[in-house]
Amino acid sequence: MRKFAGAMDGSATGVDSIKQHTPRFDGWNLVPLAGVPIIGLAFVGRFNAIADTWQDSARILADVLRTDSGKVSRAADHYVAAAQASTVGKK
């Protein structure tokens, strides 16, 4: 269970990393589109909307993974404590 909790936490870190590197078209990187008609700018708006949605979803997923990994880790602690308590009376 602890390995699974660690994998969940590692996944949250990975999702955070991907979220931080989500590409967006802003300011300086619009220069290559300098001669592109207005229709190209509509593409930029859609692309940024998708990037924003991904970033929001990734934030939620990372938060859930971190929260649940903590719960799984605490559950493992409870199982260990219960196992130790059940062996105390058997000695």
WOTAMO-V722662 format. One record per pair of residues at least 24 apart in sequence whose C-alpha atoms are under 7 Angstrom apart, sorted by the first residue. I is the first residue (numbers start at 1). J is the second residue. D is the distance in whole Angstrom. If there is no record, write none. Layout:
BEGIN
I,J,D + I,J,D
END
This chain:
BEGIN
1,72,7 + 1,73,7 + 1,76,6 + 2,73,6 + 2,76,6 + 5,69,4 + 5,70,7 + 5,72,6 + 5,73,6 + 6,69,7 + 8,65,6 + 8,66,7 + 8,69,6 + 9,65,6 + 9,66,5 + 9,69,6 + 12,62,4 + 12,65,6 + 12,66,6 + 15,58,6 + 15,62,6 + 16,58,7 + 16,59,7 + 16,62,6 + 19,55,5 + 19,58,6 + 22,51,6 + 23,51,7 + 24,48,6 + 24,51,7
END
